[in-house]
Amino acid sequence: MVNTYKSVFDTLSGVDITGYTEQKGNFTYLKWSYAEHIMSLFYPEFQVKWLSSDVLEDKTVIVKCRVEIGNLYKEGFLPVYDNKYNAIPNPNASDINDTKQRCMVKTLAKFGLGISVFHNGDTKPAKLNLKGQINDPEIKKIAKAKNKKTAVLSAIKKGELNDNTSEIELGQALQSS
């Protein structure tokens, strides 16, 4: 079977990475070692190629890589930064190595692996609602309600709307007539 960008994305974006991430500050990261392991299970022929880094006038560095799966490839870049996301002038080898691993994971996300982490920090595969469909049964009730404000307040009070509620679907429900 010949890999296509769509087939690779469909495969990798469907991988549940729960348990393979770590939390740093407010952000969730897929650990690079798990990312490589998962890629090796699905696409053992994948390769990471390191491109020349850019050293900017202020002595900060941007690392770049290319991930290849057969004839498919994606390129990524990432500045070498500290734990507050400030670019580091004159980074040391350890700073560069850490950034290379993050750059690889970011580039793998372009193929679909862990892409949901970049959307909203979620480790479960994301199902984007691009067709305007409302799938959440609680939001469907709000869409059908004559008084949407009352329906929303009631749903909140009952705990039917929470952090997992799709803001996109809720917005669609509130705009529906």
ABEGO torsion letter per residue (X at the ends): XBBBAAAAAAAAAABBABGABBBBEABBBBBAAAAAAAAAAABAABBBBBBBBBBBAAGBBBBBBBBBBEABBBBBBBBBBBAAGBBBBGBBAAAAAAAAAAAAAAAAAAAGBGAAAAAAGBABBBBBBAAGBBABAAAAAAAABABAAAAAAAAAAAGABBAABBAAAAAAAAABX
